[in-house]
Amino acid sequence: MTAPPIITHDNCRTGRGGRQRAVLIAFGLGALMLVGALVAAVGGWWTPWASRYIQGVDVSWHQGAIDWRALAADDVAFAYIKATEGGDHVDERFTANWNGAGDAGLYRGAYHFFTLCQPGARQAANFIAVVPRAPGALPAALDLEHMGPCREGPTMPDVITEARTFLDRVEAHYGARPIIYTTREFHDAHLAELTGERFWIRSIAAPPAFRQSDWVIWQHHNRGHKRGVRGPVDLNAFRGDAAALAAFASGGRPSS
């Protein structure tokens, strides 16, 4: 972003043209401040590009207790719920969130936060031990964003191979290929050579600028507000209509 010009005494000595420029600059700064206040008032970025898609959220223990019926009534059709992390960690609110989302009639899926510190097979076993098989569940999601380094032990040298091991084992267990959640930073560092997978892209405010033909879900807001959730929550858009979302939940591939 280009910074606005600084108004100095030299600028002001340029006569009427200088004064006009100063007024325009002041007006522009005022308008920016107003926009900033409006953005702050609604809790973050306004993302009009995402409004054409079906809306969802992703949650973990950070959101605390959720009123799932209130959330479902606030233009939310699906939810991804954190289940596990690394080789042994289980999200403390997974079971409550999983059951609550199902009781509220939302499409629900579970995600695993992948670390670079444990083999993919061990991380897949952790996920499989926690997440039940459920008819109509969304495909599992593998969250690939942890940039390391590991506090204990070496960082894995081949991320794609270990990630594919996780994907293969989870697919074999649940019957649907997981999708990959990632950021631009992690993608460019580790996943640029990965092919044949579906993606959930983090791209706050603007539509995804990478994996443009491969993304299924777009995380467009990281500090949204929805009824039933205290505090901020991540907002996501599903790339398709209601029929495509239903097919996605049945293991199909949504159309672009």
C-alpha positions in Angstrom: 0.0 0.0 0.0 1.4 3.4 -1.0 1.6 5.8 1.9 -0.3 9.2 1.5 1.9 12.3 0.9 3.2 14.1 4.0 2.0 17.7 4.2 4.9 20.0 4.9 5.4 23.7 5.2 7.0 23.7 1.8 3.9 22.1 0.3 1.7 24.7 1.9 3.7 27.6 0.3 2.7 26.5 -3.2 -0.4 28.7 -3.3 -3.9 27.8 -4.1 -2.9 24.6 -5.9 -1.0 23.5 -2.8 -4.0 24.3 -0.6 -6.3 22.3 -2.8 -4.0 19.3 -2.7 -3.8 19.6 1.1 -7.6 19.7 1.2 -7.9 16.6 -1.0 -5.3 14.8 1.0 -7.1 15.6 4.2 -10.4 14.5 2.7 -8.9 11.2 1.5 -7.4 10.5 4.9 -10.8 11.3 6.5 -12.5 8.9 4.1 -10.0 6.2 4.9 -10.5 6.7 8.7 -14.3 6.4 8.1 -13.9 3.2 6.2 -11.6 1.9 8.9 -14.2 2.7 11.6 -16.9 0.9 9.6 -14.7 -2.1 9.1 -13.9 -2.2 12.8 -17.6 -1.9 13.6 -18.5 -5.1 11.7 -15.5 -7.0 13.1 -13.1 -7.1 10.2 -12.9 -7.2 6.4 -16.0 -7.0 4.3 -15.8 -9.7 1.6 -18.4 -9.0 -1.1 -16.8 -11.6 -3.5 -17.6 -14.4 -1.0 -21.3 -13.6 -0.8 -22.1 -15.5 -4.0 -21.2 -18.7 -2.3 -22.7 -20.9 0.4 -21.3 -19.8 3.8 -19.7 -21.9 6.6 -17.4 -21.6 9.6 -14.5 -23.4 11.1 -14.1 -23.8 14.8 -12.0 -25.2 17.6 -11.8 -24.9 21.4 -10.9 -21.3 20.9 -14.5 -20.4 20.3 -15.7 -22.0 23.6 -19.2 -23.2 24.0 -21.2 -22.6 20.8 -25.0 -22.3 20.4 -25.1 -24.4 17.2 -28.8 -23.8 16.5 -28.3 -20.1 16.6 -25.2 -20.4 14.4 -27.1 -22.5 11.9 -29.8 -19.9 11.7 -27.3 -17.1 10.8 -26.6 -18.0 7.2 -24.3 -20.9 8.0 -24.7 -24.2 6.1 -21.5 -26.1 7.1 -18.8 -26.3 9.7 -15.3 -27.7 9.8 -14.4 -28.7 13.4 -10.9 -29.2 14.7 -10.4 -32.7 15.9 -6.7 -33.4 16.3 -3.2 -32.0 16.0 0.1 -33.7 15.5 0.6 -37.2 16.7 -1.4 -37.2 20.0 -3.3 -34.0 20.7 -7.1 -34.0 20.7 -9.1 -30.8 20.6 -11.0 -30.6 23.9 -14.2 -29.4 22.4 -14.3 -31.7 19.4 -17.0 -34.1 20.6 -19.3 -31.4 21.8 -18.8 -29.4 18.6 -19.3 -32.4 16.4 -22.5 -33.5 18.1 -23.8 -29.9 18.3 -23.3 -29.3 14.6 -25.0 -32.5 13.7 -27.9 -31.8 16.0 -28.4 -28.4 14.4 -28.6 -29.9 10.9 -25.3 -28.5 9.6 -23.0 -30.3 7.2 -20.0 -31.0 9.3 -16.4 -32.1 8.7 -13.4 -32.6 10.9 -9.9 -31.2 10.4 -6.5 -32.2 11.6 -3.7 -29.6 12.2 -0.6 -31.2 10.7 2.8 -30.5 12.2 6.2 -31.1 10.6 7.3 -33.0 13.7 5.6 -36.3 13.5 5.2 -38.8 10.6 2.1 -38.6 8.5 1.1 -42.1 9.4 1.1 -41.4 13.2 -0.9 -38.2 12.6 -3.4 -40.1 10.5 -3.8 -42.7 13.3 -4.5 -39.9 15.8 -7.2 -38.4 13.6 -8.8 -41.8 12.8 -8.9 -42.7 16.5 -10.9 -39.6 17.3 -13.3 -38.8 14.4 -16.2 -41.1 13.9 -17.5 -42.4 10.6 -20.7 -40.5 10.0 -23.0 -40.6 7.0 -23.2 -37.3 5.1 -20.0 -35.9 6.7 -17.9 -33.6 4.7 -14.5 -35.0 3.6 -11.8 -34.6 6.3 -9.5 -31.6 6.0 -5.7 -31.6 6.4 -4.6 -28.2 7.8 -1.1 -27.5 6.3 0.1 -24.2 7.6 2.6 -24.9 10.4 5.9 -23.5 9.3 8.0 -25.0 12.1 10.6 -25.5 13.3 9.9 -28.4 15.7 10.7 -27.9 19.3 11.6 -31.5 19.7 13.1 -33.7 17.0 13.9 -33.0 13.4 11.5 -31.3 11.0 10.3 -33.6 8.3 12.4 -33.3 5.1 9.6 -34.3 2.6 6.3 -32.6 3.5 4.5 -33.8 0.4 5.3 -37.5 1.0 4.2 -37.3 4.6 1.1 -35.4 3.8 0.1 -37.9 1.1 0.6 -40.7 3.6 -1.9 -38.9 5.9 -4.3 -38.3 3.0 -4.1 -41.9 1.8 -4.7 -43.5 5.2 -7.6 -41.2 6.0 -9.2 -41.7 2.6 -8.9 -45.5 3.1 -10.7 -45.3 6.4 -13.5 -42.9 5.6 -14.0 -43.5 1.9 -13.4 -39.9 0.8 -10.3 -38.1 -0.2 -9.5 -35.3 2.3 -9.1 -31.7 1.2 -6.0 -29.6 2.0 -6.3 -26.3 3.9 -3.3 -24.1 3.3 -1.9 -20.6 3.2 0.1 -18.9 0.5 3.2 -19.0 2.6 3.1 -22.7 3.3 1.9 -23.6 -0.2 4.8 -21.8 -1.8 7.3 -23.3 0.7 6.2 -26.9 0.5 3.3 -27.7 -1.8 4.0 -26.1 -5.1 4.8 -29.5 -6.7 1.7 -31.2 -5.3 -0.9 -32.2 -7.9 -4.3 -33.9 -8.0 -5.6 -32.6 -4.7 -8.5 -30.4 -3.7 -7.8 -27.3 -1.7 -9.3 -25.1 1.0 -7.5 -21.8 0.6 -6.9 -19.0 3.2 -7.1 -15.7 1.4 -8.5 -13.0 3.6 -10.8 -10.5 1.9 -9.7 -11.2 -1.7 -10.5 -14.3 -3.8 -7.7 -16.9 -3.9 -4.9 -15.9 -6.2 -3.3 -19.4 -6.3 -4.7 -22.9 -6.9 -7.5 -21.0 -8.7 -8.9 -24.1 -10.4 -8.3 -26.5 -7.5 -10.0 -24.8 -4.5 -13.2 -26.0 -3.1 -13.5 -23.9 0.0 -12.2 -20.3 0.6 -11.5 -19.0 4.0 -12.3 -15.3 3.4 -12.5 -13.9 6.9 -10.6 -14.6 10.1 -12.5 -12.4 12.5 -16.1 -12.7 11.5 -19.1 -12.6 13.9 -22.0 -15.0 13.9 -24.9 -15.6 16.3 -24.2 -18.4 18.7 -20.4 -17.8 18.8 -18.8 -15.5 21.4 -16.0 -13.5 19.8 -14.5 -13.9 16.3 -14.8 -16.9 14.1 -13.4 -17.9 10.7 -15.8 -17.6 7.8 -15.6 -19.8 4.7 -17.3 -20.0 1.3 -18.1 -23.3 -0.5 -17.5 -23.1 -4.2 -20.8 -24.4 -5.5 -24.6 -24.5 -5.0 -26.7 -26.5 -2.5 -26.7 -29.6 -4.7 -22.9 -29.5 -5.0 -22.5 -29.2 -1.3 -24.7 -32.2 -0.8 -22.7 -34.2 -3.3 -19.4 -33.0 -1.6 -20.8 -34.3 1.7 -21.4 -37.7 0.0 -17.9 -38.0 -1.2 -18.4 -36.5 -4.7 -16.4 -33.7 -6.3 -18.2 -30.3 -6.4 -18.4 -28.6 -9.8 -16.5 -25.3 -10.2 
